[in-house]
Amino acid sequence: MKRLFLCMERELVVVKEQYGNCETTYHLQNMQPTCIVVDPFQPNRVYCGTFGRGLWLSDDGGDSWRPIGDSYRYFDFPKEDGILHSSITSITISPNEQVNGYGVVYVGTEPSALFRSENGGETWTELKNMKSLLSSYTWAFPPRPFTHHVRWITVDPNNPNTIHVSIEAGAVIQSNDKGHTWIDKKFGAPIDAHQLLMHPEAPDRLYASCGDGFMGGPDRAYLESYNSGNSWISCSEGLEHHYLYSMAIDPADCNTILVSAAPSADLAHHRIPYESYIYRKTRDTPFQQVQQGLPSAIGTVISMFATNPAEPHTFYTLNNNGIFQSIDSGETWEQLNIPWKDEYKTQHPHALLVTSS
């Protein structure tokens, strides 16, 4: 069975697909789900973060959900082993570290804080030393300059001790001891990495899709590091739109990369008509626009991507016009036959997850 989880603006959509038949259910209504991840060691265990309503857990593949990690409850004392903030902005699970059958979970919040759980999310430890970095005094999110948040967390697929974290906006930082101590941003590193990915077949290689291209020049849109973030190079050739957002890498090819792009943050997220594009890059070609089977760029909110480790050369993308699948490494696309509410056409999806069990 394949499951698709769509974090729409006001609810979580769960689609179960088996033998060509789809079943769609709706959860976490009016909770603004922002991020979602599945435990690779327990494929029915799914975590979903919301903005303002905390972290939620499903033990049955998305059929039912319960809140976890709350630090504050009515008529009770604050918990010292919970998540201190209710706005969850990023979540990941270490692909190669488990404790008692649970994948080790990392959660990032607004304001910027990072928490780790080794028992399936029942208790949490804050990795407080992140806040003592010198660059932390400059962190600020432009739409809400009084605050900032953890935008992305990536655990090295070949070394569970190494964690890379993107702060929106201000820094890409790194820990080599599971978050106990931190290395501040390096010269040339992105300051507004919307996604920060690694691939198990490419040790020490970091991929970053950035807002830097809109703020700091076109060559800052897409950056890579080949030495675990110590130095960075621009790989933005071919991009005609330089505000990048989501990104995905072919599970079977570390050199085939998709990014979503827009002329500006405003057109990507806020201003109607929206305008966004999808670009594809391979080992042998720079970024090129992909159009076949996708909706018009005009009127499309910037897209979110997902891949499924069980499906090589397959990509999924989600936007306000629907969900689309490519089975040829992102060259051509087809819209999936999933019920699409009229209200979704003016919404901004936040995340997409595809799993198999």
C-alpha positions in Angstrom: 0.0 0.0 0.0 1.2 3.5 -0.8 0.2 6.5 1.3 0.3 10.2 0.4 0.2 12.9 3.1 -0.7 16.4 1.9 -0.2 19.2 4.4 -2.7 21.7 3.1 -3.2 25.1 4.5 -6.0 24.1 6.9 -6.0 20.3 7.1 -4.0 17.1 6.6 -5.1 15.0 3.6 -4.3 11.3 3.8 -4.6 9.3 0.6 -4.2 5.5 0.6 -3.6 3.9 -2.8 -3.8 0.1 -3.3 -4.4 -1.9 -6.5 -5.4 1.3 -8.3 -8.0 2.4 -5.8 -7.7 5.5 -3.6 -9.2 6.3 -0.3 -9.0 9.9 1.0 -9.5 11.0 4.5 -9.1 14.4 6.2 -7.5 15.1 9.6 -6.2 18.0 11.9 -8.8 20.4 10.5 -7.9 24.1 11.1 -4.5 23.3 12.5 -2.2 24.4 9.7 0.0 21.3 9.3 3.5 22.4 8.3 5.7 19.4 8.2 5.4 15.6 8.2 7.7 12.6 8.4 7.5 8.8 8.7 9.6 6.7 11.0 11.8 4.5 8.6 11.9 1.8 11.3 8.2 1.8 11.9 6.4 2.7 8.7 3.0 3.1 10.3 4.4 5.8 12.7 3.9 9.3 11.3 4.7 12.6 12.9 3.0 15.9 11.8 4.0 19.3 13.0 1.5 22.2 13.1 1.9 26.0 13.4 0.5 26.9 16.7 -1.0 23.5 17.7 2.1 21.5 18.4 3.2 18.0 17.3 0.9 15.2 16.4 1.5 11.4 16.1 -0.2 8.6 14.3 0.6 5.0 15.0 -1.7 3.6 12.4 -0.5 5.1 9.1 -2.6 8.3 9.4 -6.0 6.9 10.4 -5.9 8.5 13.8 -3.8 11.2 15.5 -2.9 12.3 19.1 -0.9 15.3 20.4 2.6 14.6 21.8 5.4 16.6 23.2 3.2 19.3 24.9 5.0 21.3 27.6 1.9 23.0 28.9 -1.5 21.7 29.8 -4.4 23.2 31.6 -4.4 22.7 35.3 -0.9 21.1 35.3 2.7 22.1 35.9 4.9 22.7 32.8 6.7 19.6 31.6 10.5 19.9 31.6 10.8 17.1 28.9 8.4 18.5 26.3 8.6 20.8 23.3 8.6 24.3 24.6 7.0 26.0 21.6 3.7 25.2 19.8 4.8 26.2 16.3 6.6 23.3 14.7 8.4 24.3 11.6 10.5 21.3 10.7 10.9 17.6 11.6 13.2 14.8 10.6 14.1 11.3 11.7 17.6 9.9 11.6 17.7 7.4 8.8 20.3 5.2 10.5 19.8 5.6 14.3 17.1 3.9 16.4 16.7 3.4 20.1 14.4 0.5 21.2 12.9 0.3 17.8 12.1 4.1 17.4 13.9 6.3 15.0 15.6 9.2 16.7 13.4 12.3 16.0 14.5 15.9 15.7 12.0 18.8 15.8 12.6 22.5 15.0 10.3 25.3 16.1 9.5 29.0 15.9 11.2 30.7 17.6 14.3 28.8 16.7 14.9 25.8 19.0 15.8 22.2 18.4 14.5 19.2 20.3 15.5 15.5 20.2 13.6 12.4 21.2 14.8 8.8 21.6 11.5 7.2 22.7 9.1 7.9 19.9 8.3 11.4 20.9 7.1 10.8 24.4 9.9 12.9 26.0 12.2 15.5 24.5 15.6 17.1 25.2 16.3 20.6 23.9 19.6 21.0 22.2 20.2 24.4 23.8 23.8 25.2 22.7 22.5 26.0 19.2 21.2 29.3 20.6 24.7 30.4 21.8 26.1 30.7 18.3 27.4 34.1 17.4 25.3 34.3 14.3 22.1 33.8 16.4 22.0 37.6 17.1 21.4 38.2 13.4 18.7 35.6 12.8 15.4 37.1 11.6 12.5 35.9 9.4 11.6 38.8 7.0 7.8 38.5 7.2 8.1 38.3 11.0 11.4 40.1 11.7 10.9 39.9 15.5 11.4 36.1 15.3 12.9 33.3 13.2 12.6 29.5 13.0 14.3 26.2 12.2 13.5 25.8 8.5 15.1 22.4 7.8 16.9 19.6 9.6 19.0 17.0 7.8 20.8 14.1 9.5 23.8 12.8 7.5 22.5 9.4 6.1 26.0 8.0 6.5 26.8 9.4 10.0 24.1 9.8 12.6 26.3 12.1 14.7 26.2 14.9 12.0 23.2 17.2 11.8 22.8 20.1 9.4 20.2 22.8 10.3 18.9 25.8 8.3 17.7 28.8 10.2 15.2 31.0 8.3 16.8 33.4 8.0 20.3 33.7 9.0 22.5 30.6 8.8 23.2 27.0 8.0 24.8 25.4 11.1 26.2 22.0 11.9 26.7 19.6 14.8 29.0 16.6 14.7 27.9 15.2 18.1 24.1 14.9 17.7 23.4 18.5 18.7 25.5 18.8 21.8 27.9 21.4 20.3 27.5 23.4 17.1 29.6 24.9 14.3 28.5 28.3 13.2 27.8 29.3 9.6 30.8 29.2 7.2 31.8 31.9 4.7 29.8 31.5 1.5 27.1 29.3 3.1 23.5 30.1 2.4 21.6 32.3 4.9 18.1 31.4 3.6 18.2 27.7 2.7 14.6 26.6 2.4 15.6 22.9 2.0 18.9 21.3 2.8 19.2 17.7 1.6 21.7 14.8 1.5 21.8 11.6 -0.5 23.1 8.2 0.8 25.1 7.7 -2.4 26.9 11.1 -2.1 28.8 11.2 1.2 29.5 14.8 2.5 27.5 16.4 -0.4 24.9 18.9 0.7 22.2 20.4 -1.6 20.6 23.7 -0.8 17.6 25.4 -2.5 17.7 29.0 -1.3 15.9 32.3 -1.1 19.4 33.8 -1.3 19.1 34.0 -5.1 16.3 36.6 -4.8 18.1 38.5 -2.1 21.8 38.0 -2.8 22.1 37.5 -6.6 21.1 34.8 -9.1 24.2 32.7 -8.5 23.1 32.2 -4.9 19.8 30.4 -5.8 21.1 26.9 -5.7 24.2 25.9 -3.8 26.1 22.7 -3.1 28.8 21.6 -0.7 31.1 18.6 -1.3 32.8 18.7 2.1 29.9 18.6 4.6 29.2 22.3 4.6 32.8 23.6 5.0 32.6 25.4 1.7 29.9 26.0 -0.9 29.7 26.5 -4.7 27.0 27.8 -6.9 25.3 25.4 -9.3 22.6 27.7 -10.5 23.3 27.6 -14.2 20.1 27.5 -16.3 17.8 29.0 -13.7 15.7 31.9 -15.0 13.9 32.4 -11.7 16.0 32.7 -8.7 13.8 32.3 -5.6 13.9 28.6 -4.9 11.8 26.7 -2.4 11.3 23.0 -2.4 13.7 20.4 -3.8 14.0 16.6 -4.3 16.7 14.2 -5.4 16.0 11.0 -7.4 16.3 8.2 -4.8 18.3 6.2 -7.3 20.5 9.0 -8.7 22.2 11.6 -6.6 22.7 13.8 -9.6 19.1 14.2 -10.8 17.6 17.1 -8.9 14.3 19.0 -9.0 13.6 22.5 -7.6 10.6 24.7 -7.5 11.2 28.4 -8.3 9.5 31.7 -8.7 10.5 35.3 -9.7 10.0 36.5 -6.1 8.8 35.3 -2.7 5.7 37.4 -3.2 4.7 35.7 -6.4 5.6 32.3 -4.9 3.5 32.5 -1.8 1.2 35.6 -1.5 0.3 37.6 -4.6 -2.4 36.5 -6.9 -2.0 35.5 -9.6 0.8 33.3 -8.3 3.7 32.4 -10.5 6.0 29.4 -10.1 8.1 27.0 -12.1 9.8 23.6 -11.9 13.4 23.0 -13.0 15.3 19.8 -13.4 19.1 19.2 -13.3 21.1 16.1 -14.1 24.8 15.1 -14.1 25.1 16.2 -17.8 22.7 19.1 -18.0 22.2 22.4 -16.1 18.8 23.3 -14.8 16.0 23.3 -17.4 12.4 24.1 -17.1 10.0 21.2 -16.9 6.5 21.8 -18.3 4.9 18.6 -19.8 1.9 17.5 -17.8 2.2 20.3 -15.2 -0.3 23.2 -14.7 0.4 26.7 -16.1 3.1 28.6 -14.2 0.7 31.5 -13.9 -1.8 30.8 -11.1 0.3 28.0 -9.5 1.6 28.4 -5.9 5.2 27.3 -5.5 5.3 23.5 -5.5 6.3 21.0 -2.8 8.2 17.8 -3.7 8.5 14.3 -2.3 10.2 11.1 -3.3 9.6 7.6 -2.0 12.7 5.4 -1.4 10.7 2.4 -2.7 10.1 4.1 -6.1 13.4 4.9 -8.0 13.2 7.7 -10.7 9.8 8.8 -9.4 8.9 12.2 -8.1 5.7 13.8 -6.7 4.8 17.4 -6.5 2.0 19.2 -4.8 0.6 22.7 -5.4 -2.8 24.5 -5.3 -3.8 22.9 -8.5 -3.4 19.2 -7.5 -0.8 16.5 -7.0 1.3 15.3 -9.9 3.6 12.3 -10.4 6.6 11.7 -12.7 7.9 8.2 -13.3 10.7 9.2 -15.7 13.0 11.1 -13.3 11.0 14.3 -13.5 10.9 14.9 -17.3 7.1 14.4 -17.8 4.2 14.5 -15.3 0.7 13.3 -14.9 -1.9 14.6 -12.4 -3.1 12.0 -9.9 -6.8 11.3 -9.7 -7.3 12.6 -6.1 -10.4 14.5 -5.0 -9.5 18.2 -5.0 -11.7 20.7 -3.0 -12.3 24.1 -4.6 -10.9 25.8 -1.5 -7.5 24.2 -2.2 -7.1 26.2 -5.4 -6.3 29.3 -3.3 -4.3 27.6 -0.6 -0.6 27.2 -0.1 0.4 23.6 0.6 3.2 23.3 3.1 4.5 19.7 2.8 4.1 16.4 1.0 5.1 12.9 2.1 4.9 9.6 0.2 5.5 6.2 1.8 5.0 2.5 1.1 4.2 -0.3 3.5 
